[in-house]
Amino acid sequence: MTVLGPGTWADLLAPEAVADPYPLLAELREHDPVHWSERYRSWFVTRYADVDAALRDPRFSSDRISPYRRARLDGPDADPGVRAAFGVLEDWMVFKDPPDHTRLRKLLSRAFTPRAVERVRLRIGELAAELLDDLSGPADLIGDYAYPLTASVVAELLGVPRADRGRFKEWSDRITGLVFGGMGDPDRHADGAAGMAELTRYLGELVARHEREPADDLITALVRARDSGDALTHQEVVSTGVLLLFAGHETTTNLIGNGLLALLRHPGEPADGPGTVEEALRYDGPAKTIARIMAADVELGGRVLRRGDRVFLCPSAANRDPAVFADPDRFDVTRRPGRQLGFGLGLHYCLGAPLARLEASVAIPAVLRRFPGLRLADEPLRWHPVLLSRGLVRLPVHLDQCPTSACSSRRRPPG
């Protein structure tokens, strides 16, 4: 393996790194843990201690949309559609620092309560069963199961009519280029902006209807959210709806898909153990990197990160740091839970983490119970070639029964 020194760069979007980023991330973590990439004009931070510290440090700013908009989209030559799309992103809580972040999170927390999440537990099981009933022959557990399940859950929470839910996959796929940065697609901003315009227009009409006719759903809860006389504006409710529809299924789809893949590759591990979802988050979680912009100069790992520099914090590398996790490249659902960074940390800890955990804890064992002979199809796996997330394009499987000895190996041997 080539040792990466300070003068070289790593390409996390090279085909072999997209397929399996962990050898490259391990090399960076060992030899150049605060790594400057000339290709991406960005820092990559890979050690657990450094990622943990940076996620808690307000100098690592989440406000990366406003600077981009001011630098690239405020001029007369900028595409107005792209400018409008980034205006929606600029309203997202995940791209804000205090005090704006504090205000929005407090208001959203009043709508996104543990009680609201827990009451959908039975519905998640019902939706999973419906989708599994429809599976036959060779199947794709992303397109046929994980995606429609998570999209349906968040759409039901928001109050989106069932007949409209199929449209969200196209919109979401197009917005991905704006949010996650495909790097290799020169048309991703224009196409993403068009998808954002359609979704925003749809949600604007839906929010207006809920303002006139309240219902028992999350959009109405957002409309009604109040704190000391403060409330979300109409546009903030619309932008938050876009965020929840996008992030509310994208991350969880990848968590379910990656978790199922890990279990299919490690048939001795139980699917319904208390540590299964946490280990899936640690071992091959949906967050490959978390982007930040430096708000001040910071020394980290012997390097100086300057104000304005872009930084990719890598929970995918931190979660396999041998300084924190014994035998980190081994999938083991009996690990002590609670230390993985798959949902972030601090002020920006994922507000939807309880819902994502709940969906994965129901969806993953459901499919393996229904099809005890489930096995991977003999075809190459394809992963989305993006820097920020880690997710499969497809998870092709055969549903037919396996030999008794192979099926029984799914049950962890005693001791």
Sequence and secondary structure as in RCSB ss.txt:
>XXXX:A:sequence
MTVLGPGTWADLLAPEAVADPYPLLAELREHDPVHWSERYRSWFVTRYADVDAALRDPRFSSDRISPYRRARLDG
PDADPGVRAAFGVLEDWMVFKDPPDHTRLRKLLSRAFTPRAVERVRLRIGELAAELLDDLSGPADLIGDYAYPLT
ASVVAELLGVPRADRGRFKEWSDRITGLVFGGMGDPDRHADGAAGMAELTRYLGELVARHEREPADDLITALVRA
RDSGDALTHQEVVSTGVLLLFAGHETTTNLIGNGLLALLRHPGEPADGPGTVEEALRYDGPAKTIARIMAADVEL
GGRVLRRGDRVFLCPSAANRDPAVFADPDRFDVTRRPGRQLGFGLGLHYCLGAPLARLEASVAIPAVLRRFPGLR
LADEPLRWHPVLLSRGLVRLPVHLDQCPTSACSSRRRPPG
>XXXX:A:secstr
     TT    TTSHHHHH  HHHHHHHHHH SEEEETTTTEEEE  HHHHHHHHH TTEES  HHHHIIIIISS
TTS HHHHHHHHHHHT GGG  TTHHHHHHHHHHHHS HHHHHTTHHHHHHHHHHHHHT  SSEETIIIIIHHHH
HHHHHHHHT  GGGTTHHHHHHHHHHHHHT  SS TTHHHHHHHHHHHHHHHHHHHHHHHHHS  SSHHHHHHH 
EETTEE  HHHHHHHHHHHHHHHHHHHHHHHHHHHHHHHH TTS SSSTTHHHHHHHHH SBS EEEEESS EEE
TTEEE TT EEEE HHHHTT TTTSSSTTS  TTS  S   TT  GGGS TTHHHHHHHHHHHHHHHHHH TT E
E SS   B   SSB  BS  EEE S   HHHHHTTS    
